[in-house]
Amino acid sequence: MATASARSPLSASHPRDDLKKKNLNKNSTVAVAAAVQSQPDRRSSGRSEREKEKVRKEREEEREKKEVVNRRIASKKAISIILRREATKAVIEKKRGRTNSRKLLPRTVLEALHERITALRWESALKVFELLREQLWYRPNSGIYIKLIVMLGKCKQPERAQALFQAMVDEGCIINHESYTALVSAYSRSGFLDQAFSLLNKMKTIDGCQPDVHTYSILIKSCVQVFAFDKVQILLSDMESQGIKPTIITYNTLVDAYGKAGRFAEMESTLMEMLSNHDCKPDVWTMNATLRAFGGSGQIEMMEKCYDKFQSSGISPDIKTFNILLDSYGKAKRYEKMGAVMEYMQKYYFSWTVVTYNVVIDAFGRAGDLKQMEYIFRLMKSEGIKPNCVTLCSLIRAYGRTGSVDKIKAVVRFIGNSDVMLDVVFFNCLVDAYGRAGCLVEMREVLEMMKARGCTPDKVTYSTMIKAYLSRGIDGDHVQGLRDFYREEIA
């Protein structure tokens, strides 16, 4: 299997010009200083007054700057203290005083809110929002409400999104199609499709709140994620009857969804419709979704055929395209073609991403080529690409297949010295690897590791452990306890 370095062969060199040193004539400098000092007293006196005034102004400006910085720091500290102690509001008011908590700087509070919304920390975001509403300078703002409602939808909190929407109405904010679309998004993302469709129908009856292509695209995306393709057809027909034309995002969502569901006839029909639409020609996202669909289902020849067609129509591949090709070839064990893709990437200076490294590491691991897999892993770290949970899962699976217990433990030690976020999938891989190797004590200790990391075992965890015990002829209290946990998970 051919490999290619991710390091770009082009390394720009920027030599520094030599700086010429200049020798200062000390005698002439002293002479100039003496000449200045020999000027009449009145000129010196006038200059002295101007200099004093200048110094005074500079000090005043510096003092004002420090006050601004100090107020900002104090405001941030106040937010931090209030949020840490918000569970005991009486204590907050006693120690901080309600007046102080209502005089925070606008910029500081809004920045804190934005950070939490972006990070999808919905509980903390709502607490900061309540703090925002208590400020003396607060005025209701539709934009902030909409951002919070969208965030709650992403966090699967439709009831809280509805409560915020009602608060938005009660505070007299302008309610338009964007506000309703945000709530539609919250319902649909959370799987509450009936409520989302009901709200869509309500929007049609309210002036100034008519659904647009964005509203429909959100609903379509939510429907295809749960394979509710009958509802997708209803939405598409509804759009057509109202004269709303799909955008490139709508079409790409459909192409991706049909491909993942294996509905290739509908996917190809959507592609043909895009080609006939002058406003929504296929782009690189369309190409990637199509290649992923055929490559992921093992239809390598069809994937290559589509790749050639997209390229001939003027669509250039990006790094995601190559990652899809590498992954498809790797899983199909087409290692020569995988090597050709890597050589192409190197030739045209495509830098590897964490996804590229993960795909190649997984391919070598599946092939049992641990030496090359470890080389790519070392290269990944040397290039400054941080391994993630997917990387470590690939390593553990490969070592588990070959029974390399020492290597498995080395990965566990690596985890102990890193801040990689681990999920239940990784721990299940670790349980399986130890179970295959017959290391039942270490396998059992994984449960403690999960507890320490705040990760809850699932039915796959327990069923994998039970299988490992039974394969070794062990069926005692340990196994019975695991069976009980397994039944609870199923229930």
Secondary structure, DSSP 8 states (H G I E B T S, - for coil): ------S-S----------------HHHHHHHHHHHHTS-HHHHHHHHHHHHHHHHHHHHHHHHHHHHHHHHHHHHHHHHHHHHTTTSHHHHHHHT-HHHHT---HHHHHHHHHHHHHTT-HHHHHHHHHHHHTSTT----HHHHHHHHHHHHHTT-HHHHHHHHHHHHHTT----HHHHHHHHHHHHHTT-HHHHHHHHHHHHTSTT----HHHHHHHHHHHHHTT-HHHHHHHHHHHHHTT----HHHHHHHHHHHHHTT-HHHHHHHHHHHHH-TTS---HHHHHHHHHHHHHTT-HHHHHHHHHHHHHTT----HHHHHHHHHHHHHTT-HHHHHHHHHHHHHTT----HHHHHHHHHHHHHHT-HHHHHHHHHHHHHTT----HHHHHHHHHHHHHHT-HHHHHHHHHHHHTS-----HHHHHHHHHHHHHHT-HHHHHHHHHHHHHTT----HHHHHHHHHHHHHTT--SHHHHHHHHHHHHHH-
